[in-house]
Amino acid sequence: MFRGRDVPTLACPEVKLHSDHDLTIRTYVKEPNSQFRSASNCNAFVNGKITSLFLVRKDIIAQYSRFLAQKIPVLSHIAPEAMIDIEESNVQGLEVVLHAIHDKFNDRCMDLSVDEMWKVIEANLRYLDESHFLKLKDWFASWLDGLDKSLLSKEDYLKLAVPCRRFENPLGLLKVTRYLAFNVPVKIEFIYPKLNGVGLRIEPRLEERHLKLTYLGVAGLNTARGSLGTILLECVESIEKTIYESKCNDVCKAMSLLAVKRGLDQCYMFPPRQQLHGKRGISVESAINRLKNFIYVPARGACETCSRDFGQKLQQMLNDPRRMFEGLCLGCVVDPTDNRKGGYGKNNKFWGDGCRKHGIQHKEPSWYFSWVASERVRDQYLDKLEGFGNGGLHPIHDPTCPEPASNGHQENDILPVGESHNTETRGTDSINAAGFNQVPTAAFAPFSGHAPHKTSSNGFEKPANEFNAPDTHAQSISDDGMDFIEEIGEDNAAQGKFAHIEHDEAMTNTSDDAVYGSSTTTVGQSTQQSILKRSRNSSDDETHQEAKRARFE
């Protein structure tokens, strides 16, 4: 029996799937010039054309498909046979699905092309429950074994990779991914065929299932393809390295290197790096086939090292890429356990023992590329980046982010006049007695990184973010007063004059302690002290200016 891509298939008008059937599934397509009587309402007509009839069992349908079970009439158990209508143009896919749940296949289920196989996946997603998706696993394995591989194109292989993974076919996944790594010249991207020119007809309720179905880490396969090209490039560069390290003169080396480049150019592999990794590069398999025609003709008078048969040496090294990658292993994709501890030498037996349940033996590189292609690696990577910033290097932390205050207030809460976030805040009786009852407390926790509260003109506190500019006026007054005090201190040390100023400063400090208490005041209390000093400095400004002029005179 011929099985290939171009075999035409026709759905049978009536398909009997069970000898003791009690339900008929009738499929139809919309047509404006055709009508038939509805199965659910005998008095109504449907504008369409019946395409096929499937004779099935109701209990089997109810077991595997909630979607179809909901369409069965409620009182269908009274009637000897029930009928439901389904608008469906994908009759081939539905037929294979119904055959699978009834454990009965025919030749039409096997004579399908790759695109028609995707129609089966579409019908599987639509009609079967998610827990029964692998009901078609045996059918897919039989269909893949009977497929004529000589008729498959690169696009067909790109369409087969994901189904081999989702239908858990280890040998199929191994062969398909190996073919893609060696024969695709550019970045590998799996192809999902278009049905009826619009792509897979996936309903919104099935989008999540479709994403789960179609995921396969293509990064592992692209990494394998790039590594194979690099190994092949190293084979060519090893010949040039041998010539560079020879003990002959520079003329002999230059002529021998020119002979190598001439041989690469004759087999259309010059420059080799551009041929393998360039934008218009070729596949690894094509490069191997071209390098098989490499001929090295040593220059006349070349030394013993440069006269070697480098063509034969290159032919022996061309098998290195083939021994490196056997394909993606399903066992390592599903369970990518990292067993590299201790080195490859100690775990050499593992690479053959760990995948024997699938009948596959491979080496460490194939395990690594399968590990990169696994869902677990993707999930672990996303979980690791969750809650991290700066490329996942450091956790996101804002030092200016306010923390809950210990007294029950939030840091940005507007507090009543006289209250503070600090637990050491004193009472307001002494402030009111001094005549500052109109000045609210602007206290904040020192050295905590929290934004301070500032005072507005109406006597209420506001968060610091409402005051973008600092209070430059008050700062300038305070700075002028401090400069003047420093100048007077220097003059007193030199001439011993104006001793009454030191007496005034001592008296001021004494009065400040009497008003503001001990030195263990909060930052808010220090703010009130600065207000009092500014008022005193402004009142004595004329006296200080006269003393300063007298000193210079």
C-alpha positions in Angstrom: 0.0 0.0 0.0 1.4 3.4 -1.0 1.7 6.0 1.8 2.9 9.4 1.0 2.2 13.1 0.8 0.2 13.3 -2.3 -2.3 10.4 -1.8 -5.9 11.7 -2.4 -8.3 10.7 0.3 -12.1 10.7 0.2 -14.4 10.4 3.3 -17.0 7.7 3.1 -20.6 9.0 3.2 -21.5 6.5 5.9 -19.0 5.1 8.4 -20.1 2.4 10.8 -17.8 2.4 13.8 -19.8 0.0 16.0 -22.0 -2.9 15.2 -24.4 -2.0 18.0 -24.6 1.7 17.3 -27.2 3.9 18.9 -26.1 7.4 17.8 -25.6 8.9 14.3 -23.4 11.9 14.0 -24.2 13.8 10.8 -21.8 16.4 9.5 -22.7 19.2 7.1 -21.3 22.3 5.5 -23.1 25.6 4.8 -24.6 25.9 1.3 -27.2 28.5 0.4 -28.9 26.4 -2.3 -29.3 23.2 -0.2 -31.5 22.3 2.8 -32.1 19.4 5.1 -34.4 18.7 8.0 -32.7 19.4 11.4 -32.1 16.4 13.7 -32.9 18.3 16.8 -36.1 19.9 15.5 -38.1 18.1 12.8 -40.0 21.2 11.9 -36.9 23.2 11.1 -34.6 23.2 8.1 -30.8 23.8 8.0 -29.2 25.6 5.0 -26.4 23.3 4.2 -25.3 20.0 2.7 -24.7 16.7 4.5 -21.2 15.4 4.0 -21.0 12.2 6.1 -22.7 9.9 8.6 -20.9 8.3 11.5 -22.7 5.4 13.4 -21.3 5.4 16.9 -22.1 4.5 20.5 -23.4 7.1 22.9 -21.7 5.8 26.0 -18.3 5.9 24.2 -18.9 9.4 23.0 -19.9 10.5 26.5 -16.7 8.9 27.9 -14.2 10.7 25.7 -15.9 13.9 24.5 -17.9 16.3 26.6 -18.3 18.5 23.5 -20.3 15.9 21.6 -22.1 14.6 24.7 -23.7 18.0 25.3 -25.3 17.8 21.8 -27.0 14.4 22.5 -30.7 15.0 23.2 -31.8 14.6 26.8 -34.5 12.0 26.0 -32.4 10.1 23.6 -32.3 7.1 25.9 -36.0 6.5 25.2 -35.6 6.4 21.4 -33.8 3.4 19.9 -31.4 5.7 18.0 -30.6 9.4 18.2 -29.0 11.8 15.7 -27.1 15.0 16.1 -25.9 17.5 13.5 -22.4 19.1 13.5 -21.2 21.8 11.2 -17.8 20.4 10.3 -15.6 20.7 7.1 -12.8 18.7 8.6 -14.4 15.3 8.0 -11.0 13.5 7.7 -9.9 14.6 11.2 -13.2 13.8 12.8 -13.2 10.3 11.2 -9.7 9.5 12.6 -10.7 10.7 16.1 -13.9 8.6 16.1 -12.0 5.6 14.9 -9.5 6.1 17.7 -12.0 6.2 20.6 -13.8 3.1 19.1 -10.4 1.3 18.8 -11.1 0.6 15.1 -8.9 1.9 12.3 -9.1 1.5 8.5 -6.8 2.2 5.6 -8.1 5.7 5.1 -6.8 6.6 8.6 -3.3 5.8 7.5 -3.2 7.2 4.0 -2.8 10.8 5.1 -0.3 13.5 4.2 1.5 15.6 6.8 -1.0 18.5 6.4 -3.9 16.1 6.8 -2.3 14.7 9.9 -2.5 18.2 11.4 -6.2 18.2 10.6 -6.4 15.2 12.9 -4.7 17.2 15.6 -7.2 20.0 15.0 -10.1 17.6 15.4 -8.5 16.0 18.5 -8.2 19.4 20.1 -11.8 20.3 19.4 -13.7 17.1 20.2 -11.7 15.0 22.7 -11.1 16.0 26.3 -7.6 17.0 27.2 -7.0 14.0 29.3 -7.6 11.7 26.3 -5.3 13.5 23.9 -2.9 10.6 23.8 -5.7 8.3 22.6 -4.2 8.8 19.2 -0.7 7.9 20.2 -0.8 4.4 18.7 -2.4 5.7 15.5 0.3 8.4 15.1 3.1 5.8 15.6 1.6 3.5 12.9 1.0 6.4 10.5 4.6 7.7 11.0 6.1 4.3 10.4 4.2 3.9 7.1 5.1 7.3 5.9 7.4 7.4 2.8 10.3 9.4 4.0 11.8 9.8 0.5 8.8 12.0 -0.5 9.1 14.3 2.5 10.5 17.8 2.1 12.2 20.0 4.7 8.9 21.8 5.4 7.3 18.4 6.2 10.0 17.6 8.7 9.5 21.0 10.3 5.8 20.1 10.6 6.5 16.7 12.2 8.7 17.8 15.1 6.0 19.0 17.5 3.6 16.1 16.8 6.4 13.6 17.5 6.9 15.3 20.9 3.2 15.6 21.8 2.3 12.1 20.7 5.4 10.8 22.7 7.1 9.1 19.8 10.8 8.9 20.8 12.3 7.4 17.7 10.3 9.8 15.5 11.5 12.8 17.5 15.1 11.6 17.4 15.1 11.1 13.6 13.2 14.3 12.7 15.3 16.6 14.9 18.5 15.0 13.7 17.4 15.6 10.1 16.6 19.3 10.9 19.8 20.0 12.6 21.9 18.7 9.7 19.7 19.9 6.8 18.3 23.3 7.7 20.7 26.1 6.8 19.1 28.9 8.7 17.4 29.4 12.1 15.0 26.5 12.7 11.4 27.5 13.3 8.7 24.8 13.4 5.9 25.1 10.9 2.3 24.8 11.7 0.4 24.1 8.5 -2.4 26.4 7.3 -5.8 24.7 6.8 -8.1 26.2 4.3 -5.7 29.1 3.9 -6.4 30.6 7.3 -4.3 28.4 9.6 -5.5 26.0 12.3 -9.1 26.7 13.2 -8.7 26.8 17.0 -11.6 28.1 19.0 -10.9 30.6 21.9 -11.6 27.9 24.5 -8.9 25.7 23.0 -6.1 28.3 22.6 -4.4 27.4 25.9 -4.5 23.7 25.0 -3.1 24.6 21.6 -0.2 26.5 23.1 0.6 23.5 25.4 0.5 21.2 22.4 2.7 23.2 20.1 5.5 24.0 22.5 8.8 22.4 21.9 12.0 24.2 22.8 13.5 25.1 19.5 16.5 26.7 21.2 18.0 23.3 21.8 17.7 22.4 18.2 19.2 25.7 17.0 22.0 25.3 19.5 22.8 21.9 18.1 22.8 23.2 14.5 25.2 25.9 15.4 27.5 23.5 17.3 27.6 21.1 14.4 28.7 24.0 12.1 31.4 25.1 14.6 32.8 21.5 14.8 32.9 21.3 11.0 34.7 24.7 10.9 37.2 23.5 13.4 38.0 20.6 11.2 39.0 23.0 8.4 40.9 25.3 10.7 42.9 22.4 12.2 44.6 22.0 8.8 45.5 25.7 8.7 46.8 25.4 12.3 49.1 22.5 11.4 50.6 24.6 8.6 51.0 27.7 10.9 52.8 25.6 13.5 55.2 24.0 11.1 58.9 24.9 11.4 59.3 25.9 7.7 59.9 29.4 6.5 57.2 32.0 5.9 57.2 31.5 2.1 56.4 27.8 2.5 53.6 28.5 5.0 52.1 31.2 2.7 52.2 28.9 -0.4 50.7 26.0 1.6 47.9 28.2 3.1 47.1 29.4 -0.4 46.8 25.8 -1.6 44.3 25.1 1.2 42.2 28.1 0.2 42.4 27.1 -3.4 41.1 23.7 -2.6 38.2 25.1 -0.5 37.3 27.5 -3.3 37.2 24.6 -5.8 34.7 22.8 -3.7 32.6 26.0 -3.1 33.5 26.2 0.6 35.5 29.4 0.7 35.4 31.3 3.0 34.3 28.4 5.3 33.0 30.6 8.2 30.8 32.6 5.9 29.5 29.5 4.2 28.5 27.9 7.6 27.4 30.9 9.7 26.7 33.7 7.2 23.3 35.1 6.3 23.3 33.0 3.1 25.0 30.0 4.7 24.4 26.4 3.8 23.4 23.5 5.9 25.8 21.3 7.7 24.9 18.3 5.5 25.6 20.4 2.4 28.9 21.6 3.8 30.0 18.0 4.5 29.1 16.9 1.0 31.1 19.8 -0.5 34.1 19.1 1.7 34.1 15.5 0.5 35.4 17.0 -2.8 38.2 18.9 -1.2 41.6 18.3 -2.8 44.9 19.6 -1.4 47.7 20.1 -3.9 50.9 21.0 -2.0 53.1 23.8 -3.4 56.3 22.9 -5.3 59.2 22.6 -2.9 57.0 22.4 0.2 58.4 21.0 3.5 57.5 17.6 4.9 54.7 19.0 7.1 53.1 21.1 4.4 53.3 18.2 1.9 51.0 16.0 3.9 47.7 14.7 2.4 45.4 17.1 4.2 42.6 16.1 1.9 42.6 12.5 3.4 42.9 14.0 6.9 39.8 16.2 6.4 37.8 13.2 5.1 38.4 11.4 8.3 37.3 14.4 10.4 34.1 14.8 8.6 32.4 12.1 10.6 33.0 14.0 13.9 29.8 16.1 13.6 27.7 13.0 12.8 28.9 11.3 16.0 28.2 14.3 18.1 24.4 14.7 17.7 21.9 11.8 17.5 18.8 14.0 17.8 16.6 15.3 20.6 15.9 12.5 23.1 12.3 12.4 24.4 13.4 11.0 27.7 15.7 13.9 28.3 13.2 16.4 27.1 10.5 15.1 29.5 12.9 14.6 32.5 16.0 16.8 32.0 17.8 15.7 35.1 21.2 17.3 35.4 23.6 14.4 36.1 26.8 16.2 35.0 28.2 16.3 38.6 31.5 14.5 38.7 32.3 15.0 35.0 31.5 13.1 31.9 34.0 10.3 32.6 32.3 9.2 35.8 28.8 9.4 34.3 29.6 8.0 30.9 27.4 4.9 31.5 24.4 7.1 32.4 23.9 8.5 29.0 23.2 5.0 27.7 21.3 3.7 30.8 19.0 6.7 31.4 17.1 6.4 28.1 16.8 2.7 27.7 13.1 2.8 28.4 12.7 4.4 25.0 15.3 2.2 23.3 17.6 5.2 22.7 21.3 5.4 23.6 23.1 8.7 23.1 26.0 10.7 24.4 26.3 13.8 26.5 25.9 16.5 23.7 22.5 15.0 22.7 21.4 15.1 26.4 22.5 18.7 26.7 20.6 19.9 23.6 17.5 18.0 24.8 17.9 19.6 28.3 17.8 23.0 26.6 14.7 22.0 24.6 12.7 20.9 27.7 9.7 22.6 29.2 11.2 22.3 32.7 14.2 24.4 31.8 11.9 27.1 30.4 9.7 27.1 33.6 12.7 27.1 35.9 14.1 30.1 34.0 10.9 32.0 34.2 10.5 31.2 37.9 14.0 32.4 38.5 13.4 35.7 36.8 10.1 36.3 38.6 10.5 39.2 41.0 14.0 40.1 39.8 15.2 43.1 37.9 18.3 44.2 36.0 18.3 41.2 33.8 17.6 38.8 36.7 20.8 39.7 38.5 19.6 41.5 41.5 16.2 41.7 43.3 14.2 44.8 42.8 14.5 46.9 46.0 13.8 50.6 46.4 15.6 52.1 49.4 13.2 55.0 49.5 10.1 52.8 49.7 8.3 53.7 53.0 7.8 51.0 55.6 5.0 50.7 58.1 5.6 52.9 61.1 5.8 51.4 64.6 3.1 53.7 66.1 0.4 52.5 63.8 0.5 55.4 61.3 1.5 55.0 57.7 4.6 57.1 56.7 2.6 59.3 54.3 -0.3 59.9 56.7 -1.1 63.5 57.6 -0.8 63.7 61.4 -2.5 66.3 63.7 -0.5 69.3 64.9 2.0 68.3 67.5 2.2 64.5 66.7 5.1 62.7 65.2 6.1 59.3 63.9 8.9 59.1 66.3 8.2 57.3 69.6 10.4 59.8 71.5 8.3 62.8 70.7 7.6 65.0 73.7 4.5 66.8 74.5 3.5 70.2 73.1 2.9 72.1 76.3 6.3 73.7 76.4 5.9 74.7 72.7 2.5 76.3 73.3 3.9 78.2 76.3 6.7 79.6 74.2 4.3 81.0 71.7 4.9 78.5 68.8 1.5 76.8 68.9 1.0 77.7 65.2 4.1 75.8 64.0 3.3 72.1 63.4 5.9 69.4 64.1 7.8 68.2 61.0 9.4 65.0 62.4 10.5 61.9 60.7 12.5 58.8 61.6 16.2 59.7 61.3 18.5 57.5 59.1 15.6 55.4 58.0 15.6 56.4 54.3 12.0 57.6 54.7 10.8 60.8 53.0 10.4 63.6 55.6 7.2 65.5 56.1 7.3 69.3 55.5 5.1 72.1 56.7 2.8 74.0 54.3 1.7 77.6 54.8 -1.7 76.6 56.2 -0.2 74.7 59.1 -0.7 71.2 57.9 2.0 68.6 57.1 2.5 67.4 53.6 4.5 64.5 52.2 8.0 65.4 50.9 7.1 64.6 47.3 4.8 67.8 47.3 7.9 69.9 47.9 10.3 69.4 45.0 12.5 72.5 45.8 14.2 73.0 49.2 13.6 76.0 51.5 16.4 78.1 50.1 15.3 81.3 52.0 15.6 79.8 55.4 18.8 78.1 54.5 20.4 81.3 53.4 19.5 83.1 56.6 21.0 80.3 58.7 24.2 80.2 56.6 24.7 84.0 56.9 24.4 83.8 60.7 26.9 80.9 60.9 29.5 82.8 58.7 29.2 85.9 60.9 29.7 83.8 64.1 32.8 82.2 62.6 34.3 85.6 61.7 33.7 87.0 65.2 35.3 83.9 66.7 38.5 84.4 64.7 38.7 88.0 65.6 38.2 87.3 69.3 41.1 84.8 69.2 43.3 87.4 67.6 42.5 90.6 69.5 40.5 89.5 72.5 37.6 91.9 71.7 33.9 91.5 71.7 33.8 89.1 74.6 30.2 89.9 75.2 29.3 88.0 72.1 30.5 84.7 73.6 28.5 85.6 76.7 25.5 86.1 74.5 26.0 82.8 72.8 26.2 81.0 76.1 23.1 82.6 77.3 21.3 81.7 74.1 22.2 78.0 74.5 21.0 78.1 78.0 17.7 79.6 77.0 17.4 77.1 74.2 17.9 74.2 76.6 15.2 75.6 78.9 12.7 75.8 76.1 13.5 72.7 74.1 14.6 70.3 76.9 17.7 68.1 76.9 20.0 67.3 73.9 18.0 64.1 73.1 15.5 66.0 71.0 14.1 64.7 67.8 14.7 66.2 64.4 11.4 68.0 64.6 12.5 69.7 67.8 15.8 70.7 66.1 13.7 72.3 63.4 11.9 74.5 65.9 15.2 75.5 67.4 16.4 76.7 64.1 13.3 78.8 63.7 13.9 80.5 67.1 17.6 81.2 66.2 16.6 82.7 62.9 14.2 85.1 64.6 16.8 86.1 67.1 19.5 86.6 64.5 17.2 88.8 62.4 16.4 91.0 65.4 20.1 91.5 66.3 21.3 91.9 62.7 22.0 95.7 63.0 24.1 95.3 66.2 26.3 92.6 64.6 26.8 94.7 61.4 27.9 97.8 63.4 30.5 95.7 65.3 31.8 94.3 62.1 32.3 97.7 60.6 34.1 99.0 63.7 36.5 96.1 63.6 37.5 96.9 60.0 37.8 100.6 60.7 
